[in-house]
């Protein structure tokens, strides 16, 4: 143990926070307040992957605070971006606003001042539901109030250098010919159809012409209008390939993760920050994308989104946070089954944390405990009052309309000690799942079954067909174990793992009677095959 140095709480989060502090010390920058940042897309319905940015940035903030540094997370809404495509499932009427800044498009649902505000609010709501702390900054407000005007001025005065960097890194020559700024056309309201062709540094304005643009393989004709855009107002915005650098400097951002789909933009902005703005860019970590069950990238425009709100209808915010923090490298597939598996895993992590599951490797033990601590935002970690799987199993057989009463009555019968408020959410998640999604996925836990145990289970299956009394079933467990010379203790553990995903629980016979003999037989048959 003495030979292994565990940083902080032993997680990738602590490692990056430590690396960030060492980097800032080398750079000689102030450590009075260290800001992490997450971009919030505002062009479509936010998905779980969108939330991952903010959760991971906030985890770094927590680790920095744990090290004794003041830190905050900035949630930056990209609500000056243009709407490139109407996402699947949204009203077709939005097509008339294609290429408009999302902050200037009416909210199709009528509950916010703009489309962009509506979409940003969905992710902000999810962060609030999960207890993530952040300071929200809107790109629209930044431009409208002229907060970034001096930095935009610096970018446009050096547009030749900016264009060269973009060309060197991406071979895109567009910005060798035009300024890296998109004015909003005063005539047609669109943003990407304009070309910025001249900058007047004295009046802080950009001359442009609405010439048209090809977006996602479709040509959008410009209206031909020529005019001037004031960089001190929301008359336009910087291109992505210079905007990141500008907001990093404006907000003094020291850490920001990014997805591999914008790796080119990040690389360009890193150079622009250093070589044009004289600002050392933030420390980055690069992560992979979230995929759906078919292996497609989860995308707002494709409509295969899996929203945080959907997750938190069937699982706790902590199960989602744990899913997002477990790792940031490698692609992650996500489906409704992921929720059930993460709820089970959350209970497993708690078993480790409270010593019911032994982990011999001290480094691994610290890492797993640390992940759970960050999952609960370095606050108190509640123990497993009632296992999620028990509640889920009872929800499957509970009479419709009386699920709560049925489940509570049986939990009391099993000897669990709790107050109703302790299991209220758990029951809601489980009932929502079985009523709206259906059969839960099988446990992913590996269970070793030797030949004697297999024969005992086969015998047990045949003996309990048609039985309804829990005590009769309990007797058959002992009978089948003894008949084939299997350790009773080991046998019970095996049956618990197959049926509940845990190696212990309430009296097994009555539990099997309550959740249904036929269902248990099916679970056992699937395992011994």
N, C-alpha and C positions, 0 to 999 in steps of 0.2 A: 504494500500500500504506500509506504514511504517513497518508493521509487517512482510512483506515478503522480504527476502534478495534475490535480483536477482544478480547472479554472471555474471559479464561481460555483454554479450549481451543476456543472458538468455537461451542459448542453451546447449545441451549435450556437445558440443565442448568446451564451456567455463568451464563447470563443470569439464571435464577431464583435461583441461589445468591447472586449479586451483589445482586439486588433484595432478597433476604431480609436480608442483612447491612446494607444501607443502611436498611431498615425498622427493624431491631432497634436500630441506632444512634439513629435518630430517636426511638424509644420509650424510649431510655435503659436498656434491659434489659441484664443481664449477658451477655457473650459467652463466658463461661468454658466452657460446654457447650451446644451447640445441638442440640436433639432434633428429628428428623423422625419421622413416624408413619405406619403403614399398618394398616388394619383387616383382620383375617383372619376371614372368615365361617366359622361353624362349624355351619351348618344343613344343609349338603349337600356333595357332592363338589366340591372347589375346581377351577376351570378356569383357563386361561391368563390370562384377564382378572383373576381374583383375585390372581394372582401379579404382575400389572403394577403394582399399588399398591406392593408391597414393593420391587420392582426400581427403580421410579422414585424412591421415597423414599430408597433406599440410594444411588442415583446422586447425589442432592442432598447427602447426607452425604459422599460422596467428593469432590464439588466443594468443599464447605466445608473439608474437610481439606486439599485442594489449595491453598486460599487461606490456610491456616495456622491454621484454627480447629478446636477439638476438637468432634466431632459423633458422634452415635450414632443408629441407627434403632430405633424401638420397633415390634415386631410385636404388635399388640393383638388377641387372640382374643375375638370377641363370643360367648363360650360361655355367657352367661346368657340369650341370646335364646330365645324359645319356638319350637318346631317348628310352623310354620304349615301345612306340606304335606309329605307323604312324597314325596321326589324320585323321579322315574322310575328304575326299576332297583333300588331298595332294597326290603327285605322289607316286605310288606303289614302284617306284625305291628306295625310301628311306628305304625300308625294309632291304637292304643290309647294312645299317648303324645302325640297331637297337643296342642299348646299347652303341653306341659311344657317347662321350660328344658332345652336340649340337654345341659347339664352334669349333669342328673339322669336322663337317659334311658340305659338300659343299652346298651352297645355291641353292635349286632346281630352283629358279627363276633367278639366275645369276646376281642379282643386289647388293649383299652384299658378304663380304668375307667368311661368313659361314651361315648355317641354323640358329644358335643361334642369330647372329647379325640381321638377317632378322626379326625374330620373335620379338626380343626386340625392333627393330626399329618401329614396328607397334604400340606398346604401347607408346613409346616415342613420336611418331608422334601425337597420340591422346592427350597426355598430353600437347604438344605444342599447338595443336588446341584449347584446353580448357583454355590455359593461366596458367597452373599449373607450379609453379617454383620448381625446383629440381636440385640436383647434381647427375649425373648418375655415378654409380660405377659398373663395370663389374667383376663378379666372376673370369672369365677367366683371366682378367688383374691382379687381386689380386694374383691369384696363379702363373701366368706366371712371375710376377715381384718379387715374394717372399715376398710380403708385410705382409703376415700372417704366415711366417715361424716360428717365435719365439713362436707364440700362438699354432701352430700345434705341435711344439716340446713339449710344455707344456702338451698338450692333450695326446700325445703318450707316454711321460714319465709316465703319470698317467693313462694309459689305463685300469689298473685293477679297479681303482675307477670309471672311466667312464663306464666300462662294468657293474659294480655293480649297479650304478644309473639307467642305462637303464633297467636292469633286475628288479629292485625293482619297477620301475614305469610302465613297460609294460609287464613284464614276458618274454621278448625276451632275450634268452640266447646266441644269436649269438656272441655278443661282449664280452662275458666272455671267448670266445675261440680265437677270431681274433681281430685285431686292428680296431678302428672305422675310417678307412681310405680306400678309394677305389683307388688303382693305375690304371692308364690307361695301358692296356697291350701293350707292344711295338711290339708284334707280330701281334695280330688281331685287335688292336685299340679299343677294348671294355673296359668298365669301371666296370660294375657290375658283370662281370664273374670272377673278380680277388678276391683273399683273401690275406689280408696283415697279414703276419705271424711273422714278426720280425722287430724290430726297432733298428737302429744303431744311437744313439744320437751323436756320435762323427762326423760321416760323414753326418748326417741329411738325412738319406735315409731309405726306407722301403723295406724289401724283400717280394716278393709276388709270388703267383702261380695262373695261369689262370685255374680255376677248373670248371667254369660253374655256372649258377644260374637260379632259377625259378622266372620269372617275369610275373605278371598278369596271373598266371596259366599255363604258357608255359615254358618248360625247354630249356635253351640255353646252349649248350655244350661249355665248355672251350677249348682252343687250347692246353693247357698243358704247355705253356711257363712259365719259372721261371726267375725272374730278380729283379732288384732294381729300385725303384722310388725315385727321389730327391724331398723332400718336399719344396725345394726353387724354384721349377719350376712347370709348369703345367703338371707334370707327374701323378697327381692324385688329389683327393679332399677328404675332410672330409665327413663322413656320415652326413645326415641331423640332426641326433640326437646328434651332437656335433658342427656342422658348424654354426648354428644360434648363439650359445653362443660365438663362436670365432669371428664372424664378429661384434657382439654387442660390444665386448671388443675392437676390432681393430678400429672401427669407433666411439666408445663412444656413442652408441645409448641409448636414454632415453625413447622413446615411440615407440611401434610397435603394431598394431592391428593384429589379426589373425583369420582365419576361423576355425570353429569347426572341420573340417576334419583333421587339423594338431594339434589338442589340445594336443595329447600325446607327439608329438615332442617338442612343446613349453614347456610343463611341465618338460620334461627331460632336455632341454637346460637351463631352469631357474636354475635347481639344479647344472648342470655342471658349469654354469657361476659362481655361488656362491661358490660351494664346491671345484672346481678344479682350476678355473681361478681367483678366488678372485674378481670377478666383479659382482656388483649388477645388475641383469637383468633389462631391460626397463619395464616401466609400460605398461600393456597390456589392450586392450579391445577385447572381443571375439564377433564376429558377425556370423550371419547365412548365408547360401548359397543363391545364386540366382537360381530360378527355371524357366523352360520354361513353356509354357501354359499347357503342359501335366503333370506338377508337377515333371519332372525330373530335377536333378541338371544340371545346365549349365556347360558343360565340353568341353575342347579343343579336347580330344580324341574321344568323341562321335560325334562331328561335329555339335552339336546344339548351336553353339556359336552365340552370338548377339554382334557384335563388336561396339566399340565406333564410328568408322567411319561410320557404318551403321546408328547409331542413328543420327549423325551430318549431314547426308544427308537429314533427314526429320525434324530435330529439332535443336534448338540452343544448343551450349555448356552449356549455363546456365541452360537449362531445364534438361540436364543430370546431372550436378553438384547438382542441387536441389534434384533430384531423389536420388542421392547417399548420400546426407547429411541429408535428412529428418529424417532418423533414421538408426541405425545400428543393432538393435535387431530385431529378427524375420526374417523368410524367406521372400523373395521378388519374386513375379512372374513378368516376363518381357516378353513383346511381342511388336510388332509394335504399337499396340494401346496405349501402355504405353507412347510412344513419344507424341502422340496427347494430351493425358490427362495431361501430365506434361507441355506441352506448354500452355494449358489452365490454369493449376494451377499456372504457373509462372505469367501470367497476373493477376490472383486472388491475389497472394501475393503482387503484386505491388499496386493493389487496396487497400489492407489493409495498406500497407506502406504509401501511400499518402492520407489515410483517407477517401477514398470513401466507403470502407466497414468497419463498426464499430465492434470492438471486445471489449466487456465490461470488460473481465477479463484482468487486467494489466499484469499478469505473462504470459498468453498465447500471448497477443499482443507483448510483448517484445521478446518472443521466436520466433514468426513468423517473426517479423522484423529482428531479429538476423540471422535467417536462410537465409533470402534473402541477408543480408549484406555479409555473408560468401559465398553465391552463387556468388556474384559479387566481391569476393576476397577483401572485405573491401574497394572497390573503389566506384565511382559514380554509382548510380542505375538509369538507364533510366526509365522514366515513360512510360506508355502504349501510344504510339503514334497512332497506329492503332491496335485494338484487333486482335489477331491471328485468332480467330474463324470467323471474318468477311472475312479475306483474304482467309481462307480455304473454306468457303462457296462459295465465288466468283470463286475460282480456280476450283471448281466442275463443274461450268456451263460455264467457259470460253472456247471460241473456241480454239481448239488445234493449236498451233503455234502462237497464238496471245494473250496468257494468260496475259503477262505482261501489254500490252497496255490496254486490257479489264479491268483488275483489277485496274490499276492506274486511268483510266478514271472514274470508278465508285466511287473510294475512294474520288476523287476530288468532284464528284457530291454530295456525302454524307456530304461534308463540313469538312473533315479531313484536318488538316494543317500539311504538312510534306514535306521533301525533298526526292527525289527518293532514295537516299542512305539509308534513315532511314527505308525503307520498302523492300529494295532489297533482303536481306536474307530471310525475312518473306515470300515474294512471292515465292522465290526459294524453301523453305521448303514445302510450301503448294502445289505448282505445282508438285514437285517430288512425294509428297504423293499421290495425286489423280491420277496421271498418272501411277505410278508404284505399288502402294499398293491398291488403290481403295476407297471405301466408308469409311469415317471417323467413328469412334465409336460414339455412342450416348453419350450425356453429363451424367456425373455421379452426377451432382448437383441435390439434391432433391428439387422438386417444389410442394408446397402445393396447391392443387386444390379443392376448396369446390364445393358443388353441383351446385350453381348458376354459378360459373365460368365454370364448366364442360359443362353446357347447353349452355352457351354463346359461348364456343369454338366449340361445335358441330354445332351450328347455323352458326358460322363464316365459318367453313369448307365447309358447303353446299353452302353458299352464294358466296364464292370466286372461286368455281370450274369454270374453263374456263376464268376467268378474267386475263387480261394481264397488265392493266394500274395501276401503283402504287397508283395514287390518288383514284381510285375506290376502291382499296383494303383498303387504309387508311380509307375511309368512312365506310367500312364494319366493321372495328375494333370498331369505335365509336358506330355504329348501334347495333352490337351484345352485347356490354357492357351495353348500355342503356336498351335494350330489356329485359335483365334479372337482371337489378338493381345492376350491378357490378360496383364498383369504377373504373372509367376510368384509374386512375393512377395505381392502383393495377393490373388492367387487362393488361395494357401495360407491366408492369414489369414481369408479368407471361409469356406473349408471348415472350418477349425478352429472358427470361431465357431458355425457351424451344427451341427457334430457334437459339440463339447465345451463350447461357451459361453465359450471363451477363445481369444485370438488366436494362441496358440502351444501347443506340446506335443511329445510324442514323435514319431518319424517317422510320418507320417500313413498311409502305405500299410499297414505292419504293424498299426497301431492299428485301421484299418478292417477288416482281415482278422480281428483278434481279437474285435472287438465285433459283427461280422457284416455282410456286404455288404448283405443284404436290409434290415436295420434302418437302415443308413446311407442306402440308396436312399430309404427311406420318409421319413427326416428331410429329405433334399435335395428330394424331390418336394413335401413340405409347404411348404417355403420358396419354391420357385420358382413355385408356383401363384399 
